[in-house]
Amino acid sequence: MRYSLLLLSALFAWTAQGQTTFNVDMSCAPEGFTDVFVTGPWCGWCANDTYNTMTDPDGDGVYSVTVADLVGTVEYKYAINGFADQENLVNDMVDGASCAPVTDFSGYANRQIEADGTANDFYGTCDGTCNDVPVAPAVDVTFQVDMSQYQGTYGTVNINGSFNGWCGACATMTDDDGDGVYSITIGLSPATYEYKFTLDGWTAQEEFTEGDACTSTIDGYTNRTLDVTEATTLDAVCYNSCDACDGDGGGDNGGGTSEMGVTFNVDMSCAPAFDNVFVTGPWCGWCANDVYNTMTDDDGDGIYSVTVPDLTGTVEYKYAINGFADQENLINDMVDGASCAPVTDFAGYANRQIDAGSVANDYYGTCDGICNDAAPVLVTFQVNMAEQTTNPIGVFIAGNFQGWSAGATAMTDDDGDDIWEYTASIAAGEAVEYKFINGPNWGLDESIPVACAVNGNRGYTVGTEDAVLDAVCFASCIPCGDALPTEEVTFTVLTDNITVAADGMHLAGAMNGWSGEPMNDNGDGSWSLTKSLEAATYEFKFQNGLDGWEELDCGGNRSVEVVLGAPVAYQGCFAQCADVCAVDPDAADITFQVDASQIAVSSDGMYLMGSFTEPAWQLGAIAMNDDDGDNIWTATVNVDGPAAFQYKFNNGLTVSIDSLPDLSGEENADFIAGGCGVNNGVGGSNRLHERSGVAETLDVVCFNSCEACVVVPSVLVATVDLCGAAADSVRLTGPFWGWDPNGGPIATDNGDGTWSVTFDPAPTENMEYLWIVDGTQENLIQAMVDGGACAPVTDYANYANRLWELGAENPSDVYNSCSACDGTGGGNTTFNVDMTCVDAAGATVNGATSFTEVFVTGPWCGWCSADGYNVLTDADGDGIYSVEIGGLTGTVEYKYGIDAFTDQEQLVDDMANGADCAPVTDFAGYANRQIEAGATSSDVFGSCSACEDQVAPANVTFRVDMNQYAEAYAYDGVFINGSFNGWCGTCNPMSDDDGDGVWEVTLSLAVGTIEYKFTLDGWNYQEELAGIEGIEACTSLIDGYTNRSLTFDADIVLDAVCWESCAACELAGGCTDPAFVEYDPYATQDDGSCGELIVYGCIYDAASNFNPIANVDDNSCEFTETNDCAADLDGDGAVTTGDLLAFLATFGLTCL
């Protein structure tokens, strides 16, 4: 017995969670901090919370905390005062330090430690020396960029660099003399800096190639570089060039509001063995390698490249190899805080993004270029071949971890027990798919049962520790000799609509490896087969004769779900999705027509193939003809059988010289999306036609399209209406002319307020364009945001371009609008804002109470910062600032900002409290104003009411009683979230200083009506108020959300309410004395039920120190009896059936 207790102790010790201790010396931290905490991706980069807040009990300046349950390599950093500040280790890492290895050397640098370790750090520094070298006095450096040859449009020119945190729009350059050269002077300490010029913040930026003379490349990013030693004025350089504009330093001086195409470069040094690599994305339906997206390495440096044309907007993509035998997995990188794959759910997918017109420089399978970020794990695969005749060459394994190479990875059976093994080193977190192969070649591989298949393969997700997988039987989900429970499934096919083949009907599907099994003739026009199947969903089809596949009139494959517990019966009509056969229409001639005028037709001509030919598809394809040479190919076929059938056209022969199907010339369009097809069951689609039983001629369709070919017009006339406005010049711009505002064709004045451009001949491809009137390019972003349709090439924020599509009618537009001329939008729009209340509580987002410059902004300028034309001034000193802006149309969204966006007005609270001045709002994160173009606004900065009408805020004390909270979620902190704080999560923690279970917080709020609720640990858990009886007394229902509601006009201390209740917690009766057995920790009022005092001791009568009066065990039991024969449970000196029965009688009991 003593041996058993020791074993249990060992087991409990093995499963205990580790503790990771963080110590940080705060002597280098900013003065005045009140709290410091450690954070990382393991808590979602949380702010200070009880478990991660650090303390300094001995006052030595070193703050500490121990965090439980961290595993593996832990990424972290320190921050203070709820993220009011956080340590910045980027410069340390750039200078060669190593304390923050998770870094891109420009935007972030985070620390790492192994779980269960102890960190000893210095806040904000790697070496513990605050300001290691006295900072040299700053010197003035003047940067200059010549924009005179830039062909695109922009509002502001900015400089971004390591000296300003790549901040976007914070450093605006100026061109005071209007010569096209923008400059800015910045005080910099002597050092080496990286930088680049950008437009409108980060709307557009310079793109350099590694090796350009004025640049350096760090971690894949190529930027300008500068060594500052003394005050200097740099020579003006051309935008995106190392030279002056009259030089030849390279760089792309083009540009525009949307670029076409992307160049992809990927370093394959971290990739598994591969034959080919390609880039893919939703823009090609996540296609596999095709000529245009296959990447090559011409110089053999390991970096593969391809340029894909005609991509626009924001492009989602990833890399893959060998026809999707493997693809990069960036999920773990993103979970660990990387940013290279922002299209992610942090669990199932993580895809990259890039703006069209840019160049991607990536590393296959990693965000930071470091291969195998996670330590490799040893995984041992085992397969039992006892029920197979083992191939004399041996057993092999193939999977995505080794490139799906059939004969490359041999398994071994050293002890001859028929269990073959192979151990692979695989990165932790990898989702592995694999198969066992009885021999070295494909075709000898196992068929995985549906019950355990992952994409038709075996699957395993690699953990963080070495693993030996259980041995499974070849081609089975379980060990040899075992069997999963099954259910009988009867498949029945009705054949009233067909003539059954001589060898009868067959069933083929996932349950039998898609190998047809003969069915039984029921003698009534139906055929059946009953199979015992494991619980799973199975796809299948019926066959009329072996390999006489049905083509379902609804497309795809049949499926049946097998659930244990009751027999399953499936019935269907052959080639029909109905469970009762429809009568086939009479045989009739059908004439098929395809327009091949927009493709290069093969010298072998065009072919028609489908489910109705004999044999079906490629092997029975029918030659079409074009006797009159008009590129319309036709074929007339007498079709019988089912009403619905599938077909396709093929450019050239459909079989190879060795009589095998040739798929290279068949149509590959998405006919489902086009509205003329169905799923073909193998990842594509076919055309679908339902015949009537009489002769018919199908409409002419374009090859690879559901529609007729677009006829290219010979002449195109584009017209724009200026709605009565006078103009001296009108012209077009667009990618055809490099977005050159002076490069597009000039329009002719028609004399009726409209202007036209004539193209003769017409463009032979789609044309993206915008109108320019007297040098001002139209801006249609807001029009599209407001629901317009005239500029479909848009991201609704940075660009919105018109599009004429090949074959469409002559475009007729209204300048700067998606609407017809209606008298609105003429003249200037005047903005007036009263700035005397800028210091009012809640007027600004970041708390600013003064300003030097105020500007108006909106989506019509890409939410630009101050840029001359939009800066407001107060000419008469009355506190009301004004500006007039021309060219705005329709309904204009806007707001006011101050001092280059250091702060902006905050109207969310006003709108949450029932105001209406900012109707573009989500009542939480943003609230923007609106005005009709041409009108005049009269606003108050940061408020929907007049300055004199504003009321001082009130102090509101919220209180929630958590004593009767009994839900499963265990919390650390209680928070309040509401309309007044933007439902921000953790920004307003509550406290329970006296430990009475009542948490409270006092907030200064604008008087009025607010919504709110109590939450736990930010948004980890929240009150669910809907449906609770009586809850309507303290709540409101808005937009489907039930929240607490409060209206107040003065300071107020609210009564404590119970969690998820409008009332105080009811007193709970019970024993409140913990010295008694009856003690109830949830009781709030003693009801006299305390009766039996707790007596601690050993309560097990078999123990040598058994205490008969004890009622609570204290783990002190000792078992001193020994037995040299451990299995002699009854002590009779022999191990017999009686001992086995004694063991089985207690088997399964939980031992305390």
KOLDOPA-500316 format. One record per residue (C-alpha): x, y, z. Coordinates in steps of 0.25 Angstrom, whole numbers, plus 5000, padded with zeros to 4 digits. Layout:
BEGIN
XYZ ...
END
This chain:
BEGIN
500050005000 501150105003 501650084988 500350124983 500350254991 501750284986 501250264972 500150364973 501050464979 501950454968 500850474958 500350594964 501750654965 501850624950 500650704946 500850824954 500950964946 502151044946 502451184951 503151294943 503651404951 503951544945 504851644952 505051784947 505951894952 505152024950 506252124952 506252164937 504752174936 504052314935 503752384947 502352384954 501852244950 500852184959 500852034954 501751944946 501251814939 501751704930 501051674918 501151584905 500351504895 500051404906 498951494911 498651574898 499651684902 498751714914 498851844922 499151834937 498251734944 498451664958 499251544953 500251624945 500351754953 501751764959 502151804973 503351854981 503151814996 504551845000 504651974993 505951944986 505351994973 505251854967 503851814964 503451664963 502251574960 502151424958 501251374947 500751234947 500351144935 501351194924 501951094915 503051084905 503751214900 503051334907 503051474899 502851594908 503051734911 502851834923 501851954923 501352054933 500052124937 499152044928 500052054916 500252204918 501652174915 502352044911 503852014909 504552034896 505651944893 505751964878 506952054878 507651954887 507451844878 507851924866 509151954873 509451804875 508851774888 508151634890 507151654901 505851674892 506051564881 504651574876 504851704867 504751764853 505851864858 504851974855 503451964860 503551864872 504551794881 504051694891 504751614902 504751454903 504951364914 504751214916 503551174924 503851144939 505051234938 505451364945 505551494938 506451604943 506251724935 506451874934 505251954930 505452014916 506951974914 507651844911 508951874920 508351944932 509052074928 508152194928 508552284916 509752194914 510452314907 510152464910 509252504899 510052594890 509352734887 508352724876 508752784862 507852834852 507752744840 506952804828 506352694819 505852734805 505052654794 504752694780 503252654776 503252734763 503352604755 502352524764 501152484755 500152444765 499252524775 499552554789 499152654800 500352654809 501852614808 502352544821 503652494826 503652364834 504852304841 505552234853 505652374859 504152394860 503652254862 503152244847 501952324852 501252344839 500752484838 501452554850 502552614842 501952694831 502952764821 502652894814 502852964801 502753114804 503253164791 502353064782 503553014775 503152864777 504352844787 503852814801 504752824813 504752814828 505752834839 505852744850 506752744862 507552614863 508652564872 509852504865 509552364861 509152274849 507652284845 506752224835 505652294828 504852314816 503852414810 502352384810 501052444805 499852474814 500452394825 500552254820 499652264809 500752254799 502252234801 503552224794 503952084790 505452054789 506251934784 507351874793 508651924789 508252064784 509352164787 508652244798 507952134806 508152024815 507451894817 507051844831 506251714833 505751724819 505351874819 506051964810 506052114814 506952234813 508052244823 508752364829 509952384838 509852514846 511052574851 510752724850 509752824846 509452804831 508552834820 508352714811 508252734796 506852724790 506652584784 505552534775 504452464781 504752314781 506152344776 507552354782 507852474772 507352604768 506152604759 507052634747 507952514751 507852364748 507752314762 506652224759 505352214766 503952214761 503352354759 502052304755 500852274764 499352294765 498252264774 498252114771 499452034765 499351904756 500151774759 501051724770 502551674770 502651564780 504051514785 504151404795 505451354802 505251194802 506351164812 505351124822 504451044813 504450884813 504950814800 504150864788 504150854773 503350984771 502851104778 501651194775 500851314781 499351294782 498151374788 496651404786 496951484774 497151344766 496251264775 497451214783 497951144771 499151044770 500451074762 500151124748 501051194738 500751334743 500851314758 502051214758 503351274764 504751254759 506151284764 506951324752 508251364760 508151244769 508251324782 507051254788 506051364786 504951334777 504151444769 502951464760 502251594756 500751574755 500051684747 498651734748 498551734763 497851844770 497551904784 497951824796 498451684791 498351564801 499351454798 500251334803 501351244797 501251094795 502050984788 501850864779 500450884776 499950914790 500750794795 501150894806 500851034809 501451134819 500751144832 500851274839 499851254850 500851234861 501651354857 500351444858 499951384871 501351424876 501251564872 501751574858 501051654848 501351594834 500051524832 498951614837 497851544830 497651434842 496751374852 498051334860 497551194859 497151134846 497851234836 498851344834 499051414821 499951524816 499551664810 500151764801 499651884794 499651864779 500751934772 501751894783 502851794784 502751684795 504051634801 503751514810 504251384816 503551254813 502751214826 503251314835 503051464838 504451494843 505351414834 505751324846 505551174842 504951084852 504551194862 503951084871 504950974876 504750844867 503950734874 504250584872 502950514867 503050364865 501950304856 501650154857 500850064848 500449914850 500549834838 500049704844 498849694836 499549724823 500549654814 501749744816 502449794803 503849724803 504449864800 503849914813 502850014819 502950164816 502350294821 502050414813 501450554818 501450704817 502650694827 503550634816 502950684803 501950564801 503150484794 502650344794 503950264794 504850364802 504550324816 504650184820 504150124833 504750014842 504349894849 505649864857 504949764867 504149694856 502749714863 502149764850 502049904856 502849994847 503350134853 503950264848 504350384856 504350524850 504750654855 503650754853 503350894858 502450904870 501050944866 501150894852 499850824846 500450694840 499650614829 500250484825 500050344820 500750204822 501150134809 501349984807 502550004798 503250114792 502150164782 500850234781 499750134778 500250054790 499850154800 498750134810 497250184808 496950254821 495550224827 494650354827 494550344842 495950384844 496350454831 496750594830 496650634815 496750494812 498050474820 498450444835 498550574843 499350614855 499650744862 501050754868 501150794882 502250854890 502850724895 503350594888 502250494885 502150354881 500850334874 500050204877 500250094866 499050084857 498649974848 499050004833 497850064826 497050074839 496750174850 497050084862 498049974866 497949844859 496949744865 496049864870 494849914863 494050044864 492550034866 491850034853 490450054848 489749994837 489450084825 488650034813 488850114800 487750104790 487750154775 486550164767 486750134752 485350164746 485950274737 487150194731 487450054725 488349984734 489649934729 489949784728 490849784740 489749854749 489849964758 491050004767 491350094779 492650164780 493050264790 493950304802 493450174809 494150084799 495250174793 494350214781 494450074776 493150024771 492449914779 491249834772 489849864777 488749764779 487549774769 486249784777 485449744765 484549864766 485449964758 486349994770 487649944774 488249934789 489449914796 489649904812 490949944818 491449954833 492050084834 492750164845 492150294850 492550404839 492050474827 492250404814 492250454800 491850354789 491250334775 490450224768 491050164756 490250104744 491149984741 492549994747 493150134745 491850184739 491850304748 490550384750 490650534747 489650594757 488650694752 489050784764 490550764763 491550704772 491450574780 490450514789 490650504804 490150434816 490350454830 490450334839 490150344854 490150224863 488850184869 487950154858 488050094844 488250194833 487450184819 487850264807 487050264794 487250344782 486950344767 488150314758 488750444753 487650524760 487650594773 486250564776 485850434784 484850394773 485150394759 484650494749 484250444735 485350474725 484950564714 484950504700 486250504692 486450634684 487450704676 488250814683 489150914676 490250964684 491051094681 492251164686 492951294682 494451274681 494751404676 495551454688 496451334689 497551264680 496851144675 497651014674 497950964660 497150844664 495850924666 494850934677 494150814684 492950794692 492950694704 491950654715 491250554723 490350524711 491350474701 491750334700 492750314706 492550434715 493450554715 494850554709 494850414703 493550444696 493750584692 493050634679 493750724669 493050854666 493150934653 493251074648 492951064634 492751214632 493951254639 493251354648 493951294661 492551234665 492751084667 491550994667 491150854669 489750784668 489550664677 488350574679 488350564694 487550464702 487550424717 487350524729 486750654727 487950724734 489350704728 490650764730 491650804719 492850884715 493550934702 495050904700 496050974692 496750864684 496850714686 496250654698 497150534699 498650514698 499450434688 499350314697 497850324698 497850384712 496950504716 497650634713 497150744722 497950864717 496950914707 495650914715 494951034721 495351064735 494351184739 493551184751 492251154744 491551144758 491851294761 491451324746 490051264748 490151154738 490851034745 490950944756 491950884765 492650764758 493050694770 494550704768 494850844772 494250914760 493050944752 492350904739 491250974730 489850924733 488650914724 487250854726 486650814713 485250814709 485050694700 484950774688 486050824678 486650944683 487851044680 488651094692 489051244692 490451274687 491351284699 492851334700 493851224703 494051214718 492851304721 491351294724 491151414715 491251454701 492651514697 492751664699 492851744686 493851844686 493351974681 494152044670 493952184676 493752224691 493252364695 493452394710 492652514715 492652594728 491552694733 492152814741 490752844746 490752984741 492153014747 493153094738 494453034734 495653064725 496152924724 495652784726 496452654723 496552504728 497552434736 497752294740 498752174739 498752184724 499552314726 500252284739 499252364747 499952484741 499052604743 499552674731 499752544722 498252494719 497452534707 496852684707 495352684707 494552774697 493552874702 492152834696 491552974700 490452914708 491252904721 491852764717 493152734712 493552604704 494852524701 494752434688 495552304687 495752264672 495952144673 495352114686 496252044697 496351894696 496351874711 495651924723 495952074726 496152124740 496052284740 495752414747 495352554742 496252674745 495652814744 496552934744 497652844750 496752794761 496552644761 495152594766 495152514779 494052414780 494352344793 493252404801 492252384790 492552234790 492552234805 491152284804 490752174795 491052224782 491452134770 492152224760 493552184765 493652034768 495152034768 495252074783 495752044797 494752144802 495852224809 497052254800 496552244786 495252234778 495352224763 494352214751 494452094742 493952074728 493851924725 494151874711 492851864703 492051964712 491352084707 491952224706 492152274720 491452404724 491852454738 491652574747 492952634752 493352594766 491952524768 491252394767 489952464766 489252544755 489352704755 488252754764 488752884769 489552834781 491052834782 491252974776 492153074782 492953064794 492652994807 492853084820 493353024833 493153104846 493553054859 493553114873 494853084880 494553154893 494153014900 495352934895 495752924910 494352864914 494352724920 494252614910 494452714898 495652644893 496052504891 497452514897 497152614908 497752744901 497252874907 497952974898 498352974883 499153064873 498553014860 497152954857 496752884844 495552814838 495752674832 494952564826 494952444816 494952544805 496452564808 496752434813 496652484828 497752574825 498452664835 498652814834 499052854820 498853004817 497452994810 496752924822 497353004833 496353094840 496653244845 496053344854 496253474847 495353554857 495853494870 494453444874 494853304877 494153254864 495053194854 494653184839 495053124826 494453114812 494752984804 494352974789 494052844781 493252764792 491952704787 490852624793 490752594808 492152634814 492652554826 493652634835 494252664849 495252764855 496652734859 497752814866 499252824864 499452724853 498552614860 499252624874 497752624878 496352634872 494952664876 494152554883 492652544881 492452394885 491852434898 490952544893 490352444883 490252334893 489452434902 488452464890 489152584883 489052584867 490252664862 491052544859 490152444852 491352364846 491552284859 491652144865 491352214879 492652154884 493952174875 493552294866 492552404864 492752494852 491952614847 491252634834 490852754825 490252774811 491352824801 491152974799 490552994813 491153064825 491353004838 491353064852 491952964862 492552964876 493852884877 493652754884 492252774887 490852764881 490352884889 490653034890 491853064899 490953134909 490053024910 491052924914 490852864928 491952824938 492152674939 491652604951 492352494960 491652364959 491952254968 491652114963 491551994972 491351844969 491151734980 491951604976 491651524988 490651444981 491351424968 491351274966 491751254951 492851164946 493751274941 494751314952 495151454951 496251544956 495651684954 494251754952 494151864942 493051954937 492851974922 491852074916 491552184906 492352284914 493752204912 493452144898 493252004904 494752004905 494951874913 495951894924 496052054925 495152064937 495451964948 494651954960 495251924974 494851854987 495751924997 495051875010 494851725004 493351725007 493051674993 492551804988 493351864977 493252014973 493752124965 493552274964 493552344950 493452484946 492352484934 491552574926 490152584931 489052524923 488752374920 489752264919 489752114917 490652024924 490951884930 491851814939 492951724933 494051634938 495551644934 495251744923 494251674913 494651524918 493251514924 492051604925 490651624931 489651554922 488451644925 487451604915 486251514919 486451534934 485151554942 485051694946 486251744939 485551844931 485451934943 486951974942 487251944927 486951994913 486851914900 487651984888 487951924875 487751784881 488651804893 488151804907 488951894917 488851964930 488352104928 488452234937 488052374935 488652474945 488852624946 489752634958 490752554967 490152424971 490552304979 489752184974 489352074983 490051944982 489351844972 489551694971 490251644959 489251624947 488151694956 487451824958 487351804973 488251784985 488751644987 487751564996 488351515009 488751375008 488551285021 489451185025 490651155035 491651265034 492651205044 493751135036 494051055049 492850965046 492650855036 491350925032 492151055028 491551125015 492551215008 491351285001 490451305013 490351455017 489451435029 489651335040 488351245041 488851165053 489151035045 490551025050 490550895058 491750805057 493150855059 494250815050 495250715055 496450695046 497150555046 497350425038 495950375034 496250245027 496050125037 497150045029 498250135033 499150115046 498850255051 497350255048 496550355057 495150315060 494650455064 495250525052 494250575041 495150645032 496450575026 497750645028 498550555019 499350505031 498950355029 500050255030 499950115024 501050025030 500649885026 501549825016 501449705007 502549644999 501549594989 500949724985 499849654976 499349564988 498249664992 497549565001 498749535009 498549375008 500049365003 499649334988 499249414976 497949354972 496549384965 496149434979 497149544978 496749584963 495249594968 495649684979 496349774970 495249774959 494249804970 494949944973 495449964959 495050104954 494850164968 495450304971 496450294982 496550424991 
END
